[in-house]
Amino acid sequence: MTQVKNGDTVSIHYTGTLNDGTTFDSSEGRDPLAFQVGSGQIIPGLDSAMPGMAVGDKKTVNVPCDQAYGPVNPDMRQQVQRTEIPAEIPTEVGTRLQMQAQNGQAIPVVVVDANETTVTLDANHPLAGQDLTFAIELVEIKPAA
């Protein structure tokens, strides 16, 4: 039976949950997730769980935050003067916005605090600082050439 090795392209069905059992993502009702093992296309903790699996195998993978989206980085939070934000842009806590980096790249941010003079924006990944659990099922292996 063929087993996954680095460089193979695999397809998996998955459900990702937080420690409290909340589902944050799932392939249910969608095509399986396809990626090349060992290429850095997915989070390291899930990628490293793939070698040795065979089609039809199921497993639960616990991924600590440092092998997922990393810890929350305080440097990824920025306080902006309210006067620098156009009036038509919503600034309620929880609002998702995009900032533009100097190189033109769009950076997704979330409003985490707002008062009369400042708005604090957080560019950390929404799952930063979270340990994650994935229930996975390997559905296909395309061996590396």
Secondary structure, DSSP 4 states (H G I P E B T S, - for coil): -----TT-EEEEEEEEEETTS-EEEE-TTSPPEEEETTTTSS-HHHHTT-TT--TT-EEEEEE-GGGTT-S--GGGEEEEEGGGS-TTS---TT-EEEEE-TTS-EEEEEEEEE-SSEEEEE-S-TTTT--EEEEEEEEEEE---
